[in-house]
């Protein structure tokens, strides 16, 4: 593996610390499933706790960087070019219902370009990460997007309820970050979704591109209403032809 950047190393350490709380809280959520009160308030607090830890750890090392995060929204520090982009629990509904498919997503944006990205699935102990121009990795092993070129042999992901695209075998997993990480590692062949937030796609889009994949043009200065299309170059145009009215 090529050496990772200092910024990515900071991100890994922050996620490892936050994941301890996340795993503990997930165990509690499973117990709350059978209670009358239910886990919704508990999960909201978990979201905030994990985000707080991530922000504290990231700013400990880069105190001047600014922050865009799902719960906190904006922290404007003196450095207006570097932004940590944070989603503490991508896949909150899965987490809420005790389904072990969710992730922490952290990215670094410099001058409206994503330069580092990390997606960490604490339950499966799987980490996907990338630095710009340095490749994409899964648990320290280099990964690349799928090489398939026939749509009927491919598996796609989307998160729009009730969607069925003719000719595309698709799944709804409930986590945009993991869907993109899976495209980058070849588990999924493509991903498409509309109206996402920056923290949903920042890390994953870099991972796909560094894994040799193709992403539609994205304005990373936008915070919301982002449409994303991601796959290998082999099937990118074919996929987009199928979802032209999506």
Secondary structure in CASP SS format (residue, H / E / C, confidence):
PFRMAT SS
TARGET T0000
AUTHOR 0000-0000-0000
METHOD secondary structure of the structure
MODEL  1
X C 1.00
X C 1.00
X C 1.00
X C 1.00
X C 1.00
X H 1.00
X H 1.00
X H 1.00
X H 1.00
X H 1.00
X H 1.00
X H 1.00
X H 1.00
X H 1.00
X H 1.00
X H 1.00
X H 1.00
X H 1.00
X H 1.00
X H 1.00
X H 1.00
X H 1.00
X H 1.00
X H 1.00
X H 1.00
X H 1.00
X H 1.00
X H 1.00
X H 1.00
X H 1.00
X H 1.00
X H 1.00
X C 1.00
X C 1.00
X C 1.00
X C 1.00
X C 1.00
X C 1.00
X C 1.00
X H 1.00
X H 1.00
X H 1.00
X H 1.00
X H 1.00
X H 1.00
X H 1.00
X H 1.00
X H 1.00
X H 1.00
X H 1.00
X H 1.00
X H 1.00
X H 1.00
X H 1.00
X H 1.00
X H 1.00
X H 1.00
X H 1.00
X H 1.00
X H 1.00
X H 1.00
X C 1.00
X C 1.00
X C 1.00
X E 1.00
X E 1.00
X E 1.00
X E 1.00
X E 1.00
X C 1.00
X C 1.00
X C 1.00
X E 1.00
X E 1.00
X E 1.00
X C 1.00
X C 1.00
X C 1.00
X E 1.00
X E 1.00
X E 1.00
X E 1.00
X E 1.00
X E 1.00
X E 1.00
X E 1.00
X E 1.00
X E 1.00
X E 1.00
X E 1.00
X C 1.00
X H 1.00
X H 1.00
X H 1.00
X H 1.00
X H 1.00
X C 1.00
X C 1.00
X C 1.00
X C 1.00
X C 1.00
X C 1.00
X E 1.00
X E 1.00
X E 1.00
X E 1.00
X E 1.00
X E 1.00
X E 1.00
X E 1.00
X C 1.00
X C 1.00
X E 1.00
X E 1.00
X E 1.00
X E 1.00
X E 1.00
X E 1.00
X E 1.00
X E 1.00
X E 1.00
X C 1.00
X C 1.00
X C 1.00
X C 1.00
X E 1.00
X E 1.00
X E 1.00
X E 1.00
X E 1.00
X E 1.00
X C 1.00
X C 1.00
X C 1.00
X C 1.00
X E 1.00
X E 1.00
X E 1.00
X C 1.00
X C 1.00
X E 1.00
X E 1.00
X E 1.00
X C 1.00
X C 1.00
X C 1.00
X C 1.00
X C 1.00
X C 1.00
X C 1.00
X H 1.00
X H 1.00
X H 1.00
X C 1.00
X C 1.00
X E 1.00
X E 1.00
X C 1.00
X C 1.00
X C 1.00
X C 1.00
X C 1.00
X C 1.00
X C 1.00
X C 1.00
X C 1.00
X C 1.00
X C 1.00
X C 1.00
X E 1.00
X E 1.00
X C 1.00
X C 1.00
X C 1.00
X C 1.00
X H 1.00
X H 1.00
X H 1.00
X H 1.00
X H 1.00
X H 1.00
X H 1.00
X H 1.00
X H 1.00
X C 1.00
X C 1.00
X C 1.00
X C 1.00
X C 1.00
X E 1.00
X E 1.00
X E 1.00
X E 1.00
X E 1.00
X E 1.00
X E 1.00
X C 1.00
X H 1.00
X H 1.00
X H 1.00
X H 1.00
X H 1.00
X H 1.00
X H 1.00
X H 1.00
X H 1.00
X H 1.00
X H 1.00
X H 1.00
X H 1.00
X C 1.00
X C 1.00
X E 1.00
X E 1.00
X E 1.00
X C 1.00
X C 1.00
X C 1.00
X C 1.00
X C 1.00
X C 1.00
X C 1.00
X C 1.00
X C 1.00
X C 1.00
X E 1.00
X E 1.00
X E 1.00
X E 1.00
X E 1.00
X E 1.00
X E 1.00
X C 1.00
X C 1.00
X C 1.00
X H 1.00
X H 1.00
X H 1.00
X H 1.00
X H 1.00
X H 1.00
X H 1.00
X C 1.00
X C 1.00
X C 1.00
X C 1.00
END
